[in-house]
Amino acid sequence: MTVTTRTTPLPPSQHRFAEVIHRLEAGGSMLPDTPDNLKQIIGIYKAYAVPMDFYWRDLLYIAEQVFLNPIPAFKYFISQEYLDRPNSYAGDNADLRIWRGPATAHPELLEFMQKGELKRKLPKWLHHLWHDRVNMEFAEACMDAMLWHQGMGGRFNDYLESEEYRQNADRAIRAYFKGNPLMLGLYKLFPEMFLEQVRMLSYTANLGLFWEVMAPVFFEMSDIYDEGGFKGVPDAMNFLVNGIFAIAGRPIYHHVFINGECFEIIPKSAGFTWLYEAALPYVEAVFYRTAPFRGTKSYNAQAQQVPDQQADFHYGILYADVFPVGSAGIPPTLLMQDMLHFLPPYLLEEYRQHCRGEDDMLIQLGVTFQRSMYNVTSAVIQALRAALLYPLDDTDPVHLQANRAFFEAQMDRFLRPEARLPDIQSQDYR
């Protein structure tokens, strides 16, 4: 006997963000599907990918080479070896070729590193002191968020507390300071302090390996858009969803190179993967939580301006008010400044036509970045739904209701008054 299931459309959602939920159920994004939104998010992905190409290289350089240097004054002066290091997802010899471009550092990045905003080829240290460089402080702020909001997915943080990890770190620490009785003596006196530094460097490697994937993804999306390949925002979101599944099993590890010898602090054999130990923790820690920016909230416990529960942190880009955040030294402003150098011409023209033109370009750029990260978060939500629940075209009402409950639970996180989900529904939000 053949049993057929009658398809029964669900009643409309009663959630505050019912319109967004229905859009997700139809295979769309939290970001409305408009030509302007598509242009903005793809343009900002391109502008983000160029500095990100430096971020991931320098993060791995710090984690693998600088390591426990007590005075890492030149940690942002990345070696040529790491600029030439082939991206595992670009170039002819890629493990999985995502971007059709070269595997070495992006040409626009190399040009900026040589001449900076000044457009003059000066010694590297002069560009650095003038702050005419890629702002690696932003990348480190993201790493700090992952370190602080640890345990957001996978088994990575559990491993960092294991005896195996301690032994691996101990071998690397002793090898790094071999012949340095002062530092070995300090290590003997304060072993936990050194171990905590190694844990931080393991998160540094984690983030570097995460961004090594995202840079070619964004470069390829930019090229596809230039070729007319994306017809709408859902196309861009689905490209991200497919990329998440294609690269989900990429190993996350931490190797240190000391005098030509490789020390596997977190070996690839530990089985940590890109999706569970890097991507999901990154989205949770950086997009949603992070921490209040110094100078905008009091960290004094008596002032009660910072939540006393870690789960209540809500300071990521999905909640950020980019208008007052445009202050010197605050991490998102550093990223906006980095992206400003690499905006495609069509996005520059977009900004010149709105608000105060070039005078508030960093703010407009920040709002665009916020839109684009809502689209990335939509891809993560759709990927989780696909992995954990049911297809969007499932005909079983019970399955559709389970999907609905999942989407509504995700939208509950944007009920906070700080959330920018309502703002991005309008093109007037600039």
ROTORTI-498806 format. One record per residue (C-alpha): residue number from 1; x, y, z. Coordinates in nm, 3 decimals, always signed. Layout:
# ROTORTI-498806
k=NUM; X=X; Y=Y; Z=Z .
...
This chain:
# ROTORTI-498806
k=1; X=+0.000; Y=+0.000; Z=+0.000 .
k=2; X=+0.129; Y=+0.344; Z=-0.092 .
k=3; X=+0.083; Y=+0.614; Z=+0.165 .
k=4; X=+0.079; Y=+0.973; Z=+0.044 .
k=5; X=+0.134; Y=+1.272; Z=+0.263 .
k=6; X=-0.099; Y=+1.562; Z=+0.207 .
k=7; X=+0.088; Y=+1.891; Z=+0.189 .
k=8; X=-0.058; Y=+2.140; Z=+0.432 .
k=9; X=+0.079; Y=+2.493; Z=+0.425 .
k=10; X=+0.160; Y=+2.619; Z=+0.768 .
k=11; X=-0.041; Y=+2.910; Z=+0.905 .
k=12; X=+0.143; Y=+3.240; Z=+0.909 .
k=13; X=+0.398; Y=+3.280; Z=+1.181 .
k=14; X=+0.298; Y=+3.504; Z=+1.471 .
k=15; X=+0.657; Y=+3.600; Z=+1.542 .
k=16; X=+0.754; Y=+3.968; Z=+1.541 .
k=17; X=+0.981; Y=+3.894; Z=+1.245 .
k=18; X=+0.728; Y=+3.676; Z=+1.063 .
k=19; X=+0.811; Y=+3.836; Z=+0.728 .
k=20; X=+1.177; Y=+3.744; Z=+0.766 .
k=21; X=+1.089; Y=+3.392; Z=+0.881 .
k=22; X=+0.866; Y=+3.337; Z=+0.578 .
k=23; X=+1.151; Y=+3.460; Z=+0.358 .
k=24; X=+1.389; Y=+3.209; Z=+0.519 .
k=25; X=+1.132; Y=+2.933; Z=+0.470 .
k=26; X=+1.122; Y=+3.023; Z=+0.102 .
k=27; X=+1.499; Y=+2.983; Z=+0.075 .
k=28; X=+1.586; Y=+3.349; Z=+0.115 .
k=29; X=+1.804; Y=+3.556; Z=+0.344 .
k=30; X=+1.734; Y=+3.784; Z=+0.639 .
k=31; X=+1.848; Y=+4.057; Z=+0.401 .
k=32; X=+1.577; Y=+4.157; Z=+0.148 .
k=33; X=+1.642; Y=+4.058; Z=-0.212 .
k=34; X=+1.704; Y=+4.388; Z=-0.390 .
k=35; X=+1.960; Y=+4.480; Z=-0.658 .
k=36; X=+2.105; Y=+4.746; Z=-0.427 .
k=37; X=+2.152; Y=+4.499; Z=-0.143 .
k=38; X=+2.321; Y=+4.251; Z=-0.376 .
k=39; X=+2.556; Y=+4.520; Z=-0.508 .
k=40; X=+2.643; Y=+4.638; Z=-0.159 .
k=41; X=+2.715; Y=+4.300; Z=-0.002 .
k=42; X=+2.924; Y=+4.172; Z=-0.292 .
k=43; X=+3.121; Y=+4.495; Z=-0.307 .
k=44; X=+3.195; Y=+4.479; Z=+0.065 .
k=45; X=+3.290; Y=+4.110; Z=+0.044 .
k=46; X=+3.555; Y=+4.210; Z=-0.209 .
k=47; X=+3.675; Y=+4.499; Z=+0.008 .
k=48; X=+3.688; Y=+4.267; Z=+0.311 .
k=49; X=+3.869; Y=+3.986; Z=+0.131 .
k=50; X=+4.181; Y=+4.189; Z=+0.052 .
k=51; X=+4.274; Y=+4.279; Z=+0.412 .
k=52; X=+4.151; Y=+3.935; Z=+0.518 .
k=53; X=+4.417; Y=+3.792; Z=+0.287 .
k=54; X=+4.668; Y=+3.965; Z=+0.513 .
k=55; X=+4.486; Y=+3.876; Z=+0.837 .
k=56; X=+4.497; Y=+3.500; Z=+0.786 .
k=57; X=+4.859; Y=+3.501; Z=+0.672 .
k=58; X=+4.978; Y=+3.712; Z=+0.963 .
k=59; X=+4.771; Y=+3.518; Z=+1.216 .
k=60; X=+4.938; Y=+3.196; Z=+1.107 .
k=61; X=+5.276; Y=+3.370; Z=+1.105 .
k=62; X=+5.220; Y=+3.479; Z=+1.466 .
k=63; X=+5.093; Y=+3.138; Z=+1.578 .
k=64; X=+5.357; Y=+2.934; Z=+1.396 .
k=65; X=+5.668; Y=+3.153; Z=+1.393 .
k=66; X=+5.650; Y=+3.445; Z=+1.639 .
k=67; X=+5.497; Y=+3.216; Z=+1.901 .
k=68; X=+5.614; Y=+3.316; Z=+2.254 .
k=69; X=+5.853; Y=+3.596; Z=+2.160 .
k=70; X=+5.839; Y=+3.810; Z=+2.477 .
k=71; X=+5.876; Y=+4.132; Z=+2.275 .
k=72; X=+5.692; Y=+4.065; Z=+1.947 .
k=73; X=+5.756; Y=+4.414; Z=+1.810 .
k=74; X=+5.764; Y=+4.289; Z=+1.450 .
k=75; X=+5.474; Y=+4.044; Z=+1.457 .
k=76; X=+5.289; Y=+4.252; Z=+1.197 .
k=77; X=+5.598; Y=+4.255; Z=+0.971 .
k=78; X=+5.501; Y=+3.932; Z=+0.804 .
k=79; X=+5.776; Y=+3.731; Z=+0.634 .
k=80; X=+5.791; Y=+3.688; Z=+0.259 .
k=81; X=+5.741; Y=+3.316; Z=+0.311 .
k=82; X=+5.392; Y=+3.377; Z=+0.446 .
k=83; X=+5.307; Y=+3.631; Z=+0.176 .
k=84; X=+5.402; Y=+3.366; Z=-0.079 .
k=85; X=+5.231; Y=+3.087; Z=+0.114 .
k=86; X=+4.978; Y=+2.927; Z=-0.122 .
k=87; X=+4.618; Y=+2.958; Z=-0.012 .
k=88; X=+4.478; Y=+2.607; Z=+0.012 .
k=89; X=+4.164; Y=+2.714; Z=-0.177 .
k=90; X=+4.306; Y=+2.917; Z=-0.467 .
k=91; X=+4.560; Y=+2.857; Z=-0.741 .
k=92; X=+4.629; Y=+2.557; Z=-0.960 .
k=93; X=+4.745; Y=+2.331; Z=-0.676 .
k=94; X=+4.458; Y=+2.403; Z=-0.436 .
k=95; X=+4.316; Y=+2.129; Z=-0.216 .
k=96; X=+3.977; Y=+2.255; Z=-0.333 .
k=97; X=+3.982; Y=+2.547; Z=-0.572 .
k=98; X=+3.723; Y=+2.802; Z=-0.462 .
k=99; X=+3.872; Y=+3.112; Z=-0.622 .
k=100; X=+4.010; Y=+3.107; Z=-0.973 .
k=101; X=+4.275; Y=+3.365; Z=-0.884 .
k=102; X=+4.635; Y=+3.319; Z=-0.765 .
k=103; X=+4.722; Y=+3.137; Z=-0.444 .
k=104; X=+4.975; Y=+3.392; Z=-0.320 .
k=105; X=+4.892; Y=+3.728; Z=-0.159 .
k=106; X=+4.645; Y=+3.940; Z=-0.356 .
k=107; X=+4.805; Y=+4.199; Z=-0.589 .
k=108; X=+4.603; Y=+4.487; Z=-0.437 .
k=109; X=+4.724; Y=+4.387; Z=-0.092 .
k=110; X=+5.088; Y=+4.378; Z=-0.202 .
k=111; X=+5.058; Y=+4.720; Z=-0.365 .
k=112; X=+4.902; Y=+4.870; Z=-0.053 .
k=113; X=+5.170; Y=+4.717; Z=+0.168 .
k=114; X=+5.435; Y=+4.886; Z=-0.044 .
k=115; X=+5.284; Y=+5.234; Z=-0.079 .
k=116; X=+4.992; Y=+5.262; Z=+0.165 .
k=117; X=+4.755; Y=+5.557; Z=+0.166 .
k=118; X=+5.051; Y=+5.788; Z=+0.113 .
k=119; X=+5.111; Y=+5.626; Z=-0.229 .
k=120; X=+5.482; Y=+5.643; Z=-0.158 .
k=121; X=+5.725; Y=+5.356; Z=-0.120 .
k=122; X=+5.877; Y=+5.415; Z=+0.222 .
k=123; X=+6.048; Y=+5.182; Z=+0.470 .
k=124; X=+5.800; Y=+4.941; Z=+0.624 .
k=125; X=+5.857; Y=+5.072; Z=+0.976 .
k=126; X=+5.765; Y=+5.427; Z=+0.869 .
k=127; X=+5.433; Y=+5.309; Z=+0.721 .
k=128; X=+5.378; Y=+5.116; Z=+1.042 .
k=129; X=+5.443; Y=+5.408; Z=+1.279 .
k=130; X=+5.227; Y=+5.635; Z=+1.063 .
k=131; X=+4.957; Y=+5.368; Z=+1.095 .
k=132; X=+4.951; Y=+5.350; Z=+0.716 .
k=133; X=+4.900; Y=+4.975; Z=+0.708 .
k=134; X=+4.655; Y=+4.691; Z=+0.747 .
k=135; X=+4.511; Y=+4.705; Z=+1.098 .
k=136; X=+4.593; Y=+4.365; Z=+1.244 .
k=137; X=+4.454; Y=+4.486; Z=+1.577 .
k=138; X=+4.109; Y=+4.412; Z=+1.435 .
k=139; X=+4.205; Y=+4.051; Z=+1.364 .
k=140; X=+4.343; Y=+4.014; Z=+1.715 .
k=141; X=+4.022; Y=+4.159; Z=+1.861 .
k=142; X=+3.827; Y=+3.885; Z=+1.680 .
k=143; X=+4.066; Y=+3.624; Z=+1.817 .
k=144; X=+4.022; Y=+3.768; Z=+2.167 .
k=145; X=+3.645; Y=+3.733; Z=+2.129 .
k=146; X=+3.680; Y=+3.367; Z=+2.035 .
k=147; X=+3.915; Y=+3.309; Z=+2.328 .
k=148; X=+3.681; Y=+3.483; Z=+2.570 .
k=149; X=+3.360; Y=+3.321; Z=+2.444 .
k=150; X=+3.523; Y=+2.981; Z=+2.428 .
k=151; X=+3.326; Y=+2.661; Z=+2.412 .
k=152; X=+3.084; Y=+2.790; Z=+2.148 .
k=153; X=+3.097; Y=+2.470; Z=+1.948 .
k=154; X=+3.290; Y=+2.153; Z=+1.881 .
k=155; X=+3.557; Y=+2.008; Z=+2.112 .
k=156; X=+3.833; Y=+2.263; Z=+2.056 .
k=157; X=+3.819; Y=+2.429; Z=+2.395 .
k=158; X=+3.793; Y=+2.096; Z=+2.576 .
k=159; X=+4.114; Y=+1.985; Z=+2.408 .
k=160; X=+4.292; Y=+2.301; Z=+2.523 .
k=161; X=+4.227; Y=+2.190; Z=+2.880 .
k=162; X=+4.344; Y=+1.831; Z=+2.824 .
k=163; X=+4.663; Y=+1.670; Z=+2.950 .
k=164; X=+4.765; Y=+1.587; Z=+2.593 .
k=165; X=+4.751; Y=+1.954; Z=+2.500 .
k=166; X=+4.953; Y=+2.052; Z=+2.807 .
k=167; X=+5.224; Y=+1.804; Z=+2.717 .
k=168; X=+5.235; Y=+1.922; Z=+2.355 .
k=169; X=+5.255; Y=+2.284; Z=+2.466 .
k=170; X=+5.522; Y=+2.203; Z=+2.725 .
k=171; X=+5.747; Y=+2.046; Z=+2.460 .
k=172; X=+5.709; Y=+2.351; Z=+2.235 .
k=173; X=+5.770; Y=+2.599; Z=+2.518 .
k=174; X=+6.086; Y=+2.421; Z=+2.630 .
k=175; X=+6.216; Y=+2.397; Z=+2.275 .
k=176; X=+6.143; Y=+2.765; Z=+2.205 .
k=177; X=+6.331; Y=+2.885; Z=+2.515 .
k=178; X=+6.609; Y=+2.628; Z=+2.498 .
k=179; X=+6.931; Y=+2.799; Z=+2.600 .
k=180; X=+6.742; Y=+3.085; Z=+2.770 .
k=181; X=+6.762; Y=+3.012; Z=+3.145 .
k=182; X=+6.574; Y=+3.332; Z=+3.235 .
k=183; X=+6.261; Y=+3.241; Z=+3.038 .
k=184; X=+6.281; Y=+2.876; Z=+3.140 .
k=185; X=+6.300; Y=+2.990; Z=+3.501 .
k=186; X=+5.995; Y=+3.210; Z=+3.457 .
k=187; X=+5.815; Y=+2.917; Z=+3.294 .
k=188; X=+5.894; Y=+2.702; Z=+3.596 .
k=189; X=+5.759; Y=+2.971; Z=+3.828 .
k=190; X=+5.450; Y=+3.061; Z=+3.624 .
k=191; X=+5.360; Y=+2.760; Z=+3.404 .
k=192; X=+4.991; Y=+2.854; Z=+3.374 .
k=193; X=+5.075; Y=+3.199; Z=+3.242 .
k=194; X=+5.281; Y=+3.049; Z=+2.960 .
k=195; X=+5.019; Y=+2.784; Z=+2.891 .
k=196; X=+4.748; Y=+3.049; Z=+2.863 .
k=197; X=+4.960; Y=+3.232; Z=+2.606 .
k=198; X=+4.987; Y=+2.912; Z=+2.403 .
k=199; X=+4.609; Y=+2.867; Z=+2.423 .
k=200; X=+4.570; Y=+3.219; Z=+2.286 .
k=201; X=+4.805; Y=+3.130; Z=+2.001 .
k=202; X=+4.602; Y=+2.817; Z=+1.929 .
k=203; X=+4.297; Y=+3.039; Z=+1.884 .
k=204; X=+4.513; Y=+3.263; Z=+1.665 .
k=205; X=+4.588; Y=+2.964; Z=+1.440 .
k=206; X=+4.220; Y=+2.866; Z=+1.448 .
k=207; X=+4.110; Y=+3.208; Z=+1.322 .
k=208; X=+4.385; Y=+3.217; Z=+1.060 .
k=209; X=+4.274; Y=+2.881; Z=+0.919 .
k=210; X=+3.912; Y=+3.000; Z=+0.923 .
k=211; X=+3.987; Y=+3.317; Z=+0.727 .
k=212; X=+4.210; Y=+3.130; Z=+0.483 .
k=213; X=+3.886; Y=+2.980; Z=+0.354 .
k=214; X=+3.674; Y=+3.294; Z=+0.364 .
k=215; X=+3.914; Y=+3.516; Z=+0.163 .
k=216; X=+3.893; Y=+3.306; Z=-0.158 .
k=217; X=+3.518; Y=+3.260; Z=-0.106 .
k=218; X=+3.466; Y=+3.637; Z=-0.107 .
k=219; X=+3.708; Y=+3.688; Z=-0.399 .
k=220; X=+3.518; Y=+3.432; Z=-0.606 .
k=221; X=+3.182; Y=+3.589; Z=-0.517 .
k=222; X=+3.313; Y=+3.924; Z=-0.640 .
k=223; X=+3.426; Y=+3.772; Z=-0.969 .
k=224; X=+3.094; Y=+3.592; Z=-1.019 .
k=225; X=+2.905; Y=+3.918; Z=-0.959 .
k=226; X=+3.127; Y=+4.102; Z=-1.207 .
k=227; X=+3.039; Y=+3.834; Z=-1.463 .
k=228; X=+2.665; Y=+3.873; Z=-1.395 .
k=229; X=+2.639; Y=+3.534; Z=-1.229 .
k=230; X=+2.437; Y=+3.632; Z=-0.921 .
k=231; X=+2.076; Y=+3.723; Z=-0.990 .
k=232; X=+1.982; Y=+3.812; Z=-0.634 .
k=233; X=+2.069; Y=+3.804; Z=-0.265 .
k=234; X=+1.953; Y=+3.439; Z=-0.227 .
k=235; X=+2.207; Y=+3.335; Z=-0.493 .
k=236; X=+2.485; Y=+3.496; Z=-0.291 .
k=237; X=+2.359; Y=+3.333; Z=+0.028 .
k=238; X=+2.336; Y=+2.990; Z=-0.135 .
k=239; X=+2.691; Y=+3.021; Z=-0.263 .
k=240; X=+2.797; Y=+3.062; Z=+0.099 .
k=241; X=+2.580; Y=+2.769; Z=+0.210 .
k=242; X=+2.735; Y=+2.543; Z=-0.052 .
k=243; X=+3.080; Y=+2.664; Z=+0.046 .
k=244; X=+3.013; Y=+2.585; Z=+0.412 .
k=245; X=+2.928; Y=+2.225; Z=+0.328 .
k=246; X=+3.213; Y=+2.188; Z=+0.078 .
k=247; X=+3.477; Y=+2.295; Z=+0.326 .
k=248; X=+3.318; Y=+2.180; Z=+0.654 .
k=249; X=+3.576; Y=+1.907; Z=+0.717 .
k=250; X=+3.888; Y=+2.121; Z=+0.665 .
k=251; X=+4.132; Y=+2.037; Z=+0.952 .
k=252; X=+4.189; Y=+2.292; Z=+1.228 .
k=253; X=+4.530; Y=+2.254; Z=+1.390 .
k=254; X=+4.817; Y=+2.445; Z=+1.551 .
k=255; X=+5.174; Y=+2.374; Z=+1.449 .
k=256; X=+5.478; Y=+2.570; Z=+1.567 .
k=257; X=+5.809; Y=+2.579; Z=+1.379 .
k=258; X=+6.117; Y=+2.614; Z=+1.600 .
k=259; X=+6.462; Y=+2.597; Z=+1.443 .
k=260; X=+6.322; Y=+2.409; Z=+1.148 .
k=261; X=+6.138; Y=+2.151; Z=+1.359 .
k=262; X=+5.759; Y=+2.122; Z=+1.362 .
k=263; X=+5.589; Y=+2.088; Z=+1.701 .
k=264; X=+5.226; Y=+1.977; Z=+1.673 .
k=265; X=+5.053; Y=+2.150; Z=+1.962 .
k=266; X=+4.716; Y=+2.061; Z=+1.809 .
k=267; X=+4.779; Y=+1.786; Z=+1.553 .
k=268; X=+4.556; Y=+1.736; Z=+1.251 .
k=269; X=+4.495; Y=+1.385; Z=+1.383 .
k=270; X=+4.293; Y=+1.540; Z=+1.670 .
k=271; X=+4.011; Y=+1.560; Z=+1.417 .
k=272; X=+3.903; Y=+1.922; Z=+1.463 .
k=273; X=+3.714; Y=+2.062; Z=+1.166 .
k=274; X=+3.653; Y=+2.402; Z=+1.008 .
k=275; X=+3.276; Y=+2.405; Z=+1.060 .
k=276; X=+3.246; Y=+2.297; Z=+1.421 .
k=277; X=+3.571; Y=+2.426; Z=+1.571 .
k=278; X=+3.614; Y=+2.749; Z=+1.372 .
k=279; X=+3.314; Y=+2.873; Z=+1.171 .
k=280; X=+3.033; Y=+2.823; Z=+1.423 .
k=281; X=+3.237; Y=+2.952; Z=+1.722 .
k=282; X=+3.344; Y=+3.252; Z=+1.512 .
k=283; X=+2.988; Y=+3.347; Z=+1.421 .
k=284; X=+2.872; Y=+3.308; Z=+1.781 .
k=285; X=+3.164; Y=+3.494; Z=+1.939 .
k=286; X=+3.219; Y=+3.768; Z=+1.680 .
k=287; X=+2.887; Y=+3.827; Z=+1.502 .
k=288; X=+2.669; Y=+3.800; Z=+1.810 .
k=289; X=+2.867; Y=+3.846; Z=+2.133 .
k=290; X=+3.215; Y=+4.005; Z=+2.135 .
k=291; X=+3.243; Y=+4.263; Z=+2.417 .
k=292; X=+3.167; Y=+4.631; Z=+2.479 .
k=293; X=+3.423; Y=+4.854; Z=+2.313 .
k=294; X=+3.660; Y=+5.022; Z=+2.553 .
k=295; X=+3.544; Y=+5.373; Z=+2.625 .
k=296; X=+3.178; Y=+5.307; Z=+2.542 .
k=297; X=+3.084; Y=+5.103; Z=+2.851 .
k=298; X=+3.215; Y=+5.091; Z=+3.206 .
k=299; X=+3.376; Y=+4.762; Z=+3.301 .
k=300; X=+3.326; Y=+4.846; Z=+3.669 .
k=301; X=+3.102; Y=+4.576; Z=+3.814 .
k=302; X=+2.921; Y=+4.829; Z=+4.034 .
k=303; X=+2.821; Y=+5.032; Z=+3.729 .
k=304; X=+2.634; Y=+4.727; Z=+3.589 .
k=305; X=+2.682; Y=+4.843; Z=+3.229 .
k=306; X=+2.819; Y=+4.504; Z=+3.119 .
k=307; X=+2.605; Y=+4.188; Z=+3.154 .
k=308; X=+2.699; Y=+3.961; Z=+3.441 .
k=309; X=+2.609; Y=+3.656; Z=+3.233 .
k=310; X=+2.832; Y=+3.574; Z=+2.938 .
k=311; X=+2.533; Y=+3.447; Z=+2.737 .
k=312; X=+2.384; Y=+3.798; Z=+2.747 .
k=313; X=+2.671; Y=+3.963; Z=+2.559 .
k=314; X=+2.527; Y=+4.130; Z=+2.247 .
k=315; X=+2.796; Y=+4.354; Z=+2.106 .
k=316; X=+2.871; Y=+4.191; Z=+1.770 .
k=317; X=+2.817; Y=+4.345; Z=+1.427 .
k=318; X=+2.458; Y=+4.216; Z=+1.418 .
k=319; X=+2.378; Y=+4.453; Z=+1.707 .
k=320; X=+2.629; Y=+4.733; Z=+1.652 .
k=321; X=+2.523; Y=+5.092; Z=+1.617 .
k=322; X=+2.786; Y=+5.188; Z=+1.362 .
k=323; X=+2.721; Y=+5.561; Z=+1.395 .
k=324; X=+2.876; Y=+5.628; Z=+1.739 .
k=325; X=+3.116; Y=+5.338; Z=+1.700 .
k=326; X=+3.316; Y=+5.540; Z=+1.450 .
k=327; X=+3.577; Y=+5.633; Z=+1.708 .
k=328; X=+3.953; Y=+5.598; Z=+1.681 .
k=329; X=+4.089; Y=+5.268; Z=+1.805 .
k=330; X=+3.759; Y=+5.079; Z=+1.821 .
k=331; X=+3.796; Y=+4.751; Z=+1.628 .
k=332; X=+3.509; Y=+4.789; Z=+1.372 .
k=333; X=+3.645; Y=+5.130; Z=+1.279 .
k=334; X=+3.982; Y=+4.970; Z=+1.211 .
k=335; X=+3.816; Y=+4.718; Z=+0.978 .
k=336; X=+3.620; Y=+4.992; Z=+0.803 .
k=337; X=+3.946; Y=+5.179; Z=+0.747 .
k=338; X=+4.104; Y=+4.865; Z=+0.604 .
k=339; X=+3.811; Y=+4.801; Z=+0.368 .
k=340; X=+3.804; Y=+5.162; Z=+0.252 .
k=341; X=+4.128; Y=+5.107; Z=+0.057 .
k=342; X=+3.985; Y=+4.823; Z=-0.153 .
k=343; X=+3.628; Y=+4.924; Z=-0.240 .
k=344; X=+3.530; Y=+4.836; Z=-0.596 .
k=345; X=+3.442; Y=+5.138; Z=-0.814 .
k=346; X=+3.069; Y=+5.064; Z=-0.819 .
k=347; X=+3.052; Y=+5.076; Z=-0.438 .
k=348; X=+3.253; Y=+5.397; Z=-0.423 .
k=349; X=+3.003; Y=+5.553; Z=-0.663 .
k=350; X=+2.716; Y=+5.423; Z=-0.449 .
k=351; X=+2.855; Y=+5.599; Z=-0.142 .
k=352; X=+2.919; Y=+5.925; Z=-0.326 .
k=353; X=+2.551; Y=+5.945; Z=-0.418 .
k=354; X=+2.412; Y=+5.913; Z=-0.065 .
k=355; X=+2.420; Y=+6.087; Z=+0.271 .
k=356; X=+2.714; Y=+6.325; Z=+0.284 .
k=357; X=+2.912; Y=+6.167; Z=+0.006 .
k=358; X=+3.271; Y=+6.086; Z=+0.091 .
k=359; X=+3.254; Y=+6.267; Z=+0.425 .
k=360; X=+3.073; Y=+5.979; Z=+0.594 .
k=361; X=+3.200; Y=+5.695; Z=+0.379 .
k=362; X=+3.325; Y=+5.495; Z=+0.675 .
k=363; X=+2.978; Y=+5.501; Z=+0.831 .
k=364; X=+2.809; Y=+5.399; Z=+0.505 .
k=365; X=+3.069; Y=+5.127; Z=+0.464 .
k=366; X=+2.999; Y=+5.006; Z=+0.817 .
k=367; X=+2.625; Y=+4.981; Z=+0.749 .
k=368; X=+2.696; Y=+4.789; Z=+0.429 .
k=369; X=+2.922; Y=+4.554; Z=+0.622 .
k=370; X=+2.642; Y=+4.500; Z=+0.872 .
k=371; X=+2.403; Y=+4.410; Z=+0.590 .
k=372; X=+2.656; Y=+4.170; Z=+0.444 .
k=373; X=+2.710; Y=+3.993; Z=+0.777 .
k=374; X=+2.335; Y=+3.943; Z=+0.817 .
k=375; X=+2.354; Y=+3.764; Z=+0.483 .
k=376; X=+2.646; Y=+3.550; Z=+0.603 .
k=377; X=+2.454; Y=+3.471; Z=+0.923 .
k=378; X=+2.155; Y=+3.373; Z=+0.708 .
k=379; X=+2.379; Y=+3.128; Z=+0.524 .
k=380; X=+2.491; Y=+2.979; Z=+0.856 .
k=381; X=+2.130; Y=+2.949; Z=+0.974 .
k=382; X=+2.024; Y=+2.781; Z=+0.648 .
k=383; X=+2.324; Y=+2.548; Z=+0.664 .
k=384; X=+2.238; Y=+2.448; Z=+1.022 .
k=385; X=+1.876; Y=+2.389; Z=+0.922 .
k=386; X=+1.989; Y=+2.170; Z=+0.632 .
k=387; X=+2.227; Y=+1.975; Z=+0.857 .
k=388; X=+1.996; Y=+1.931; Z=+1.156 .
k=389; X=+1.641; Y=+1.944; Z=+1.025 .
k=390; X=+1.450; Y=+1.913; Z=+0.698 .
k=391; X=+1.452; Y=+2.040; Z=+0.338 .
k=392; X=+1.259; Y=+2.357; Z=+0.273 .
k=393; X=+1.044; Y=+2.176; Z=+0.016 .
k=394; X=+0.956; Y=+1.890; Z=+0.255 .
k=395; X=+0.588; Y=+1.800; Z=+0.231 .
k=396; X=+0.546; Y=+1.672; Z=+0.587 .
k=397; X=+0.372; Y=+1.938; Z=+0.803 .
k=398; X=+0.551; Y=+1.809; Z=+1.113 .
k=399; X=+0.885; Y=+1.863; Z=+0.944 .
k=400; X=+0.784; Y=+2.205; Z=+0.820 .
k=401; X=+0.675; Y=+2.299; Z=+1.172 .
k=402; X=+1.013; Y=+2.185; Z=+1.305 .
k=403; X=+1.184; Y=+2.410; Z=+1.050 .
k=404; X=+0.951; Y=+2.694; Z=+1.152 .
k=405; X=+1.035; Y=+2.649; Z=+1.520 .
k=406; X=+1.407; Y=+2.653; Z=+1.434 .
k=407; X=+1.380; Y=+2.976; Z=+1.236 .
k=408; X=+1.170; Y=+3.140; Z=+1.506 .
k=409; X=+1.424; Y=+3.044; Z=+1.772 .
k=410; X=+1.700; Y=+3.201; Z=+1.561 .
k=411; X=+1.496; Y=+3.520; Z=+1.519 .
k=412; X=+1.439; Y=+3.537; Z=+1.896 .
k=413; X=+1.801; Y=+3.650; Z=+1.924 .
k=414; X=+1.711; Y=+3.966; Z=+1.734 .
k=415; X=+1.426; Y=+4.069; Z=+1.964 .
k=416; X=+1.672; Y=+4.276; Z=+2.167 .
k=417; X=+1.627; Y=+4.648; Z=+2.099 .
k=418; X=+1.994; Y=+4.673; Z=+1.991 .
k=419; X=+1.949; Y=+4.429; Z=+1.702 .
k=420; X=+1.972; Y=+4.582; Z=+1.355 .
k=421; X=+1.750; Y=+4.326; Z=+1.181 .
k=422; X=+1.458; Y=+4.573; Z=+1.148 .
k=423; X=+1.694; Y=+4.843; Z=+1.016 .
k=424; X=+1.839; Y=+4.635; Z=+0.733 .
k=425; X=+1.491; Y=+4.569; Z=+0.595 .
k=426; X=+1.493; Y=+4.925; Z=+0.460 .
k=427; X=+1.717; Y=+5.071; Z=+0.192 .
k=428; X=+1.698; Y=+5.402; Z=+0.378 .
k=429; X=+1.918; Y=+5.264; Z=+0.655 .
k=430; X=+2.247; Y=+5.429; Z=+0.567 .
